[in-house]
Structures are given as C-alpha cells and as structure tokens.
Amino acid sequence: MLITKTDYLEYTFCRKNLWLRKHKPELFEGIEFSDFEKKIIEDGNLAEASCRKLFPEGMLIESSGQRAITDTKKAIEDGVQTLFQATFQDDVFFIRADILRYSPELQGWELFEVKATNEVKRKVPHHHVNDLAFQKLVIERCGLRVVRASVIHLNREYIKQGKVNYHELFVYADLTEEVVEAEMQVREEMQNEKTYLNSLEEEGCLCVYEGRSNHCPTFAHSNPQIPEYSVHDLNRIGMSKKKLTDWIDRGELSLVDIHNPEDLNETQRIQYDAHTLSKAIINKDAIHEVLSGLVFPLQFFDYEGYSSAIPLFDGFGAYEQVPFQYSLHILHKDGEIEHKEFLITDPSGDLTLPLIERMKADIDPKGTVISWYSSYEKQRNSKLAELHPEHAPFLEELNDKMFDLMKVFSDNHYVDPAFKGSASIKKVLPVIVPALSYSLLNISKGDQASERWEKLISAETPQAQKDKIAKDLLEYCKLDTWAMVEIYRSLLRLV
C-alpha cells in the first residue's frame, strides 16, 4: 500500500477518511467531484504546466509508477539537471516532485512545489511546509541531497496586460528553514501513518470536533450518532472550538441538547431558539424599517463572474473575478416589472466596456439597486471603475445606493429553523418562496455558471453548444434576481 504526498496531507486532515479510502473504497464509489472541486484541480494543473515555462531546460518524466522511478534515476545519471515530475519511492512512501533542479553552487538539489494559490499556506489540509518536508524526506532517503525547498505560487499583485509574463505571474517563497524545522514532526507522522494504514481497525474521526465546513467526505459514515442537523451547524461554531469540544464530549449533539444556551452569541442564540421552538423568529418592525428606506424603482441586480489561476483577460490578475453577465429585474412603484439582461459572448476587444454601457442604459441611478451579498457586486463595480475611470462616477453611485437583501436574514430579522444557520439565497428561497427552485435548471450554481461560460467563449465549442450554454446562463442569472423580487414581496406582505 503506497503512501503518496496526497495521502499524507489527507492523513493530517482526517486519518479515518484516508483509512476508509484505502480499505473501503466502495464507500467512495459514485462520489464525483463538484464543478468547484474540478476547477481547483484544473487550476492546479494549469499553474504547474505554466510554471514550467520558467525552466525551459527542464525534462518532463512522462511515465508513471515504477517506470517513472526508473526514468528519473536514468535522467539524473545522464546529467539532466532540471526535472518535472521526478519520481521517488522509499519503502511505501511515493512522491512526484513538481520541479527538481540541481544547483552547482549549492552542491545539491532545489525542490520546488507549484501551488495555484496567492500565498503560502501553513494550515491543514493545505500545509505547504509539511508538503515540502514530506517530499524532501523521501528524496533524501533515495540518495539525493536537497539543499533548498521552495513554493512557487501566484503573485496577487500581477495584472495581465498583453501576453502573460510568467516571470511576474509567479513568485518564489524559500521555505527551507521552516521545512527543516518541520522534518522531525513529519517523519514521525509518516511512520504513524504507515502503522495506522496497516491496522485492521478503524479509529475515530476527529472531524467531530470541527465545524460542518471542515468535515471529511465520510463524516456521516464515521459518525452515525450525529444528527443531520447538529451543533456543528450553529453559525460560525468552527470559530469556537472549546465550546464545540465540550458539547461533543458531553454527548450534546443536537441543538436541543445544549446545556448552556446562554453562552451562545446573539446569532447562534436566535438560531437555537428558532430550532427549539420549531418556528420562525421574525422581527417585523426591523424588516419594515429596512424596506421602507428603499427608493423606487427597485432594481434587483446580480452578476455572474469567472476567475482562473492564469488570468485570461487584460486588466485582471490571478483568481480575480471577471463579471461576464448580469440580470436585472426592475420593480416600479405601480407594481410593473421589467427584466433586463446582458451576457458577454465575445471575449475579443475590450471585454467589460460593452457590459458597463448596457448597465448605464438599463439602470436608473435614482432607484435602489438590490443584491444578495452585495459586497460581491460592489467589488466588481469598483474593479470596473478602475478599468474604466470614465465610468467611475456611475459605478460608484451604484455602490452608494446598493442595498443587500441578505442582511434581512444575516442580521437576524428573519430566522427560520429550516435555514440551518445560513443566510444563503439557496437556503432562504425554498422556505420563503417554495414555488421557485433552481433544481430544474441546467445550471444551478455559480461555479457551474463559471465553468459553462469558459466553454461558451472557447473557439473549440460548436455554435449549437454555445447557443445552449448562453440560454442556460441567462435562465440561471434571471432566477437569481427573480428570486430576490419574490423574497422582497414575501417580506412586504409580512409587514
């Protein structure tokens, strides 16, 4: 049973999940990566391939498994001094190094790990230091001397103008001292991992002491005693480890079991009260005050954005969101509703200028612009103002007059037990307006929209497929703004 670098990192995150992956792979059958997870993998592969341009002398080990180990050894014996995917195995530990380069000055090998991130990460499960330490230990056990260990990551300050400058896009972070310091711990973890994976008994899943967002894929299998809606779902409970640990150790798994609800913060307490009372808690006066401050026409607005590790468009950097479409529902004082929309289908020329020009034609700056989690739209507007200063007054005015409809829920004016502590429109809509649903759409999530738009603008995509994607994108974004209209109307009827 080989232990790869990925296995090691997973072990430090949740060893039980790794044990199940190795011993009970049937539990993972049928589990597919989400579009978001696929994009992370694609961005990682793209960053690694792009980074190789910085080492034009490099040789790629294209084989796999034991053959790759043999090919790596031969390449080193033949004097190749820069290798991509150099492959080594010591005992059960197996690694493929992104970039390995010999330094005549240092009389040893430099190890580079390419990360599609904007910074060095030092926390599980993406611990770049321990990642490098694991590789260094395996390589040195195979007879090479590693004299430097570095992460090459994306430069958050880089902005594309013309052809991508890879020397500016990537930055080096020398972590050698941290890696050497971590080696003792990593060496011990590697031995413990080998012993653990060879054992025949499952051990407890420590994710039980983490908030819901940090649970492993097999959490439900490993913790059947945890109810579907549990203390792990309390708002931001992952930030209160001591409190969560105490409840778990006491066996207080459901919200109704909590012995000290008086210690919850305001948001958690309202969530707790709604659940224990089995009814929504609604502050009608607060909702009325908020809604009465809105100015007609009410303009329900939503962007969809695209990002990539390697920036595709001038004026944008790594992972910077590019607004590629918007939907706008306009509610007039007399109850009349209009719908406007725009989708970028041709990425040539100035990408975002046509979008701004349509916005200026569609949006009345006198009325309130309403979004859900408006900080996203505001950030996009600020970026557009930076790219097109001649339109900055219009975009800045939009930001000044923007209202975040989500705040009705995130500020606890309306808390329903079915929200399960979330103020996401995907959680709120089924409760407030059950007649509306994203489930019937071909695109139902923002990460799907981003992935489809990338196909839409690709020259390799057939026109018939482009037309289908455009239709699906418009329908998805339209539902986002129509959902806000209907939620607003429902709130209005309450007050």
TILOMI-741799 format. One line per 10 residues: number of its first residue (from 1); their letters; for each residue y, z, x of C-alpha. Coordinates in steps of 0.25 Angstrom, whole numbers, plus 2048, in hexadecimal, padded with zeros to 3 digits. Example, Ala and Ser with C-alpha at 12.3 -4.5 7.8 and 13.67 -1.06 7.14 Angstrom:
2
1> AS> 7EE/81F/831 | 7FC/81D/837
//
This chain:
495
1> MLITKTDYLE> 800/800/800 | 80C/7FB/807 | 819/803/806 | 826/7FA/807 | 834/7FD/808 | 836/7FB/7F9 | 82A/805/7F7 | 831/80F/800 | 83E/80E/7F9 | 837/80F/7EB
11> YTFCRKNLWL> 82F/81C/7F0 | 83D/823/7F4 | 841/81F/7E5 | 835/823/7DD | 828/824/7E5 | 820/825/7D8 | 825/818/7D3 | 820/812/7E1 | 813/819/7E0 | 811/812/7D2
21> RKHKPELFEG> 815/805/7D7 | 80B/805/7E1 | 7FF/80C/7DA | 802/808/7CB | 809/7FA/7CC | 805/7F7/7BE | 810/801/7B9 | 81A/7F6/7BE | 813/7EA/7B8 | 81D/7E3/7AF
31> IEFSDFEKKI> 829/7EA/7B4 | 833/7E0/7B8 | 840/7E1/7C0 | 84C/7E1/7B7 | 857/7D6/7BA | 85F/7E0/7C1 | 854/7E4/7CA | 850/7D5/7CD | 85F/7D3/7D0 | 85F/7DF/7DA
41> IEDGNLAEAS> 852/7D9/7E1 | 859/7CB/7E1 | 866/7D0/7E7 | 85E/7D7/7F2 | 856/7CB/7F6 | 863/7C3/7F5 | 86A/7CD/7FE | 85F/7CD/808 | 85E/7BE/809 | 86D/7BC/80A
51> CRKLFPEGML> 86E/7C7/815 | 864/7BF/81E | 86F/7B5/820 | 875/7BF/829 | 869/7BE/832 | 868/7AF/834 | 85E/7B1/83F | 854/7B9/836 | 846/7B5/833 | 840/7B8/825
61> IESSGQRAIT> 832/7BD/824 | 82E/7B6/818 | 81F/7BA/817 | 81B/7C7/810 | 811/7D2/812 | 809/7D3/81F | 80C/7C5/823 | 81B/7C9/823 | 818/7D5/82D | 811/7CB/836
71> DTKKAIEDGV> 81C/7C1/835 | 826/7CC/838 | 81F/7D0/844 | 81E/7C2/849 | 82C/7BF/847 | 830/7CB/84F | 826/7C7/85A | 82D/7B9/85A | 83A/7BF/85D | 841/7BE/84F
81> QTLFQATFQD> 84C/7C8/84F | 850/7C8/840 | 846/7C9/835 | 848/7C9/826 | 83D/7D0/81E | 836/7D5/82B | 829/7DC/826 | 822/7E8/82C | 817/7F1/828 | 814/7FF/82D
91> DVFFIRADIL> 808/806/827 | 80B/804/818 | 81A/802/819 | 81E/7F4/818 | 82D/7EE/819 | 834/7E1/81A | 842/7E3/821 | 84D/7DA/81B | 853/7D7/829 | 84E/7DC/837
101> RYSPELQGWE> 855/7D7/843 | 853/7DA/852 | 85F/7E0/85A | 85E/7DD/868 | 86A/7E6/86B | 863/7F2/864 | 855/7EE/868 | 84F/7EF/85B | 84F/7EA/84C | 85A/7EB/842
111> LFEVKATNEV> 855/7ED/834 | 85E/7E8/828 | 85B/7EB/819 | 863/7E2/810 | 868/7E9/803 | 86E/7E2/7F7 | 878/7EE/7F6 | 886/7F0/7F9 | 883/7FD/800 | 879/805/808
121> KRKVPHHHVN> 871/80D/7FE | 86B/81B/802 | 865/820/7F5 | 857/81E/7F0 | 852/814/7EB | 85B/80B/7F4 | 85B/813/801 | 85F/809/80B | 85E/812/817 | 850/816/813
131> DLAFQKLVIE> 84C/808/810 | 850/804/81F | 849/811/824 | 83C/80D/81E | 83D/7FF/824 | 841/804/831 | 835/80D/832 | 82B/802/82E | 831/7F8/838 | 831/802/844
141> RCGLRVVRAS> 823/806/841 | 820/7F8/843 | 825/7F8/851 | 834/7F3/850 | 840/7FB/853 | 84A/7FC/848 | 858/7FF/84E | 861/7FD/842 | 85F/7FE/833 | 86A/7F8/82A
151> VIHLNREYIK> 86C/7F4/81C | 873/7E7/819 | 87A/7E8/80B | 884/7E0/803 | 893/7E2/806 | 89A/7E7/7FA | 8A7/7E2/7FF | 8A3/7D4/801 | 8A9/7CA/7F7 | 8A3/7BC/7F7
161> QGKVNYHELF> 8AD/7B0/7FA | 8A6/7A3/7FC | 899/7A3/803 | 893/7B1/805 | 896/7B7/812 | 889/7BF/815 | 88E/7C6/821 | 899/7CC/818 | 890/7CE/80C | 886/7D7/813
171> VYADLTEEVV> 889/7E4/81B | 881/7EC/825 | 87E/7FA/824 | 878/800/830 | 86F/80C/82B | 867/80E/838 | 86B/81D/839 | 868/820/82B | 85B/819/82B | 856/820/838
181> EAEMQVREEM> 85A/82D/831 | 852/82A/825 | 845/825/82C | 83F/833/82C | 840/834/81D | 83C/826/81B | 830/828/824 | 82B/834/81C | 82E/82D/80F | 825/821/813
191> QNEKTYLNSL> 819/82A/817 | 81B/832/80A | 81B/825/802 | 80F/81F/809 | 807/82C/805 | 80D/82C/7F7 | 809/81E/7F4 | 7FB/820/7F9 | 7F9/82C/7F0 | 7F2/82A/7E3
201> EEEGCLCVYE> 7FA/834/7DB | 808/831/7D4 | 813/83B/7D7 | 81F/83E/7CE | 82A/834/7CC | 837/83B/7D1 | 840/831/7C9 | 83E/83C/7BE | 84A/843/7C6 | 853/837/7C5
211> GRSNHCPTFA> 85C/831/7BA | 856/826/7B2 | 85C/81B/7BA | 855/81F/7C7 | 847/81F/7C0 | 83C/817/7C6 | 835/80C/7BE | 829/814/7BC | 830/821/7B7 | 82A/821/7A9
221> HSNPQIPEYS> 81C/820/7AF | 81E/82B/7B9 | 826/834/7AF | 81F/832/7A1 | 825/840/79D | 833/83B/79E | 838/836/790 | 83F/829/78F | 84C/82F/78D | 84D/83B/796
231> VHDLNRIGMS> 856/844/79E | 856/838/7A8 | 85F/830/79E | 86A/83A/79E | 877/833/7A2 | 878/834/7B2 | 86D/83E/7B3 | 869/838/7C0 | 876/83E/7C6 | 871/84C/7C2
241> KKKLTDWIDR> 864/84D/7CA | 864/85C/7CA | 865/85D/7BA | 85A/852/7B8 | 851/858/7C2 | 852/865/7BB | 84F/85F/7AD | 843/858/7B3 | 83D/864/7BA | 83F/86C/7AD
251> GELSLVDIHN> 838/861/7A5 | 844/85E/79D | 842/84F/79C | 849/84B/78E | 857/84E/78B | 853/858/781 | 84C/860/78B | 858/863/794 | 85B/872/795 | 869/871/799
261> PEDLNETQRI> 871/866/792 | 87D/86E/794 | 87D/869/7A3 | 87D/85B/79F | 88A/853/7A1 | 892/84E/795 | 88C/841/795 | 87E/846/797 | 880/851/78C | 884/847/781
271> QYDAHTLSKA> 878/83E/785 | 870/84B/784 | 876/84F/776 | 874/841/770 | 865/841/774 | 862/84F/770 | 86A/84D/762 | 864/83F/761 | 871/839/75C | 87D/832/762
281> IINKDAIHEV> 889/83A/766 | 895/833/762 | 8A4/837/765 | 8AB/82F/75A | 8B9/834/75E | 8B7/82F/76C | 8B2/822/768 | 8BD/820/75E | 8C7/823/769 | 8C1/81A/773
291> LSGLVFPLQF> 8C0/80E/769 | 8CE/810/763 | 8D4/80D/770 | 8CE/7FF/771 | 8D8/7F3/76F | 8D4/7E7/767 | 8CF/7DC/769 | 8C3/7E4/76F | 8BD/7DB/779 | 8AF/7DF/77D
301> FDYEGYSSAI> 8AC/7D9/78B | 8A0/7D8/794 | 89E/7D2/7A2 | 891/7CE/7A8 | 890/7CE/7B7 | 888/7C9/7C3 | 886/7CE/7D1 | 87E/7CB/7DD | 87B/7D1/7EB | 880/7C4/7F1
311> PLFDGFGAYE> 88D/7C0/7EA | 88D/7B2/7E4 | 89C/7B1/7E0 | 8A9/7B1/7E7 | 8B1/7BE/7E5 | 8A5/7C7/7E3 | 89C/7D0/7EC | 88E/7D5/7EC | 88A/7DA/7DF | 898/7D8/7D9
321> QVPFQYSLHI> 897/7D5/7CA | 89C/7C7/7C6 | 89F/7C6/7B8 | 899/7BA/7B2 | 89B/7BB/7A3 | 8A1/7C3/799 | 8A0/7C5/78A | 8AC/7C9/781 | 8AC/7CE/772 | 8BA/7CF/76C
331> LHKDGEIEHK> 8BB/7D8/760 | 8C8/7D7/759 | 8CF/7E1/751 | 8CB/7DA/744 | 8BD/7DA/748 | 8BC/7CC/74C | 8B3/7CA/758 | 8B3/7BF/763 | 8AA/7BC/76E | 8AD/7B6/77C
341> EFLITDPSGD> 8A5/7B4/788 | 8A4/7AD/795 | 899/7AA/79F | 89B/7A5/7AD | 890/79A/7AF | 896/792/7BB | 898/79B/7C7 | 89F/790/7CF | 8AE/791/7D1 | 8B6/79E/7CE
351> LTLPLIERMK> 8AB/7A6/7C7 | 8B3/7B0/7BF | 8C0/7A9/7BD | 8BB/7A2/7B0 | 8B6/7AF/7AB | 8C3/7B6/7AD | 8CA/7AA/7A6 | 8C1/7AB/79A | 8C3/7BA/799 | 8D2/7B8/799
361> ADIDPKGTVI> 8D1/7AF/78D | 8C7/7B8/786 | 8CC/7C6/788 | 8D8/7CC/781 | 8DE/7D6/78B | 8E5/7DD/77F | 8D8/7E2/77A | 8CE/7EC/77F | 8C3/7E6/788 | 8B6/7EE/785
371> SWYSSYEKQR> 8AA/7EE/78F | 89E/7F7/791 | 89E/7FE/79E | 8AC/7F7/7A0 | 8AD/7FB/7AF | 8A4/7EF/7B2 | 8AD/7E5/7AB | 8B9/7EC/7B1 | 8B3/7EA/7BF | 8B0/7DB/7BC
381> NSKLAELHPE> 8BF/7D9/7B7 | 8C4/7E0/7C4 | 8BC/7D7/7CC | 8C0/7CA/7C5 | 8CF/7CF/7C6 | 8CC/7D0/7D5 | 8C7/7C2/7D6 | 8D1/7BC/7CD | 8DE/7C4/7CF | 8E6/7BB/7C6
391> HAPFLEELND> 8DE/7C0/7BA | 8DE/7CF/7BF | 8E9/7D3/7B4 | 8E0/7CE/7A9 | 8D3/7D5/7AF | 8DA/7E2/7B2 | 8E0/7E2/7A4 | 8D1/7E1/79E | 8CD/7EC/7A7 | 8D8/7F5/7A2
401> KMFDLMKVFS> 8D5/7F2/793 | 8C6/7F3/794 | 8BE/7FD/78C | 8B0/802/790 | 8A8/803/783 | 89D/80A/78A | 8A6/816/78C | 8A4/81A/77E | 895/81D/782 | 897/821/790
411> DNHYVDPAFK> 8A2/82B/78C | 898/831/782 | 8A0/82E/776 | 893/828/770 | 885/82D/776 | 878/829/76F | 86B/82E/773 | 866/820/774 | 870/81D/77F | 868/826/788
421> GSASIKKVLP> 874/829/790 | 878/81B/793 | 885/814/78E | 880/806/791 | 882/7FC/787 | 873/7F9/787 | 871/807/783 | 87C/809/779 | 87B/7FB/771 | 86D/7FE/76C
431> VIVPALSYSL> 872/80B/766 | 87F/807/761 | 87C/7F9/75D | 86D/7F7/75B | 86E/7E9/755 | 873/7E4/763 | 869/7E2/76E | 868/7DC/77C | 859/7DB/77B | 859/7CD/774
441> LNISKGDQAS> 862/7C7/77F | 85C/7BF/78A | 866/7C7/793 | 867/7D5/790 | 86C/7DC/79D | 877/7DA/7A7 | 86E/7D8/7B3 | 867/7CD/7AB | 874/7C6/7A8 | 878/7C6/7B7
451> ERWEKLISAE> 86B/7C0/7BB | 86C/7B5/7B0 | 87A/7B1/7B4 | 875/7AF/7C2 | 86B/7A5/7BD | 876/79F/7B4 | 87F/79B/7BF | 873/797/7C8 | 873/788/7CB | 864/788/7CA
461> TPQAQKDKIA> 864/78D/7BC | 861/782/7B2 | 86C/77F/7A8 | 864/783/79C | 861/790/7A2 | 870/792/7A5 | 873/790/797 | 869/79A/792 | 86E/7A5/79C | 87C/7A2/798
471> KDLLEYCKLD> 879/7A4/78A | 871/7B1/78D | 87C/7B7/795 | 887/7B4/78B | 87E/7BB/780 | 87B/7C7/789 | 88A/7CA/78C | 88E/7C7/77E | 885/7D2/779 | 88B/7DC/783
481> TWAMVEIYRS> 899/7DA/77D | 894/7D9/76E | 88C/7E6/770 | 89A/7ED/774 | 8A0/7E7/767 | 895/7ED/75F | 895/7FA/766 | 8A4/7FB/764 | 8A3/7F8/755 | 898/803/754
491> LLRLV> 8A1/80D/75B | 8AC/809/752 | 8A4/80C/746 | 8A1/81A/74B | 8AF/81E/74C
//
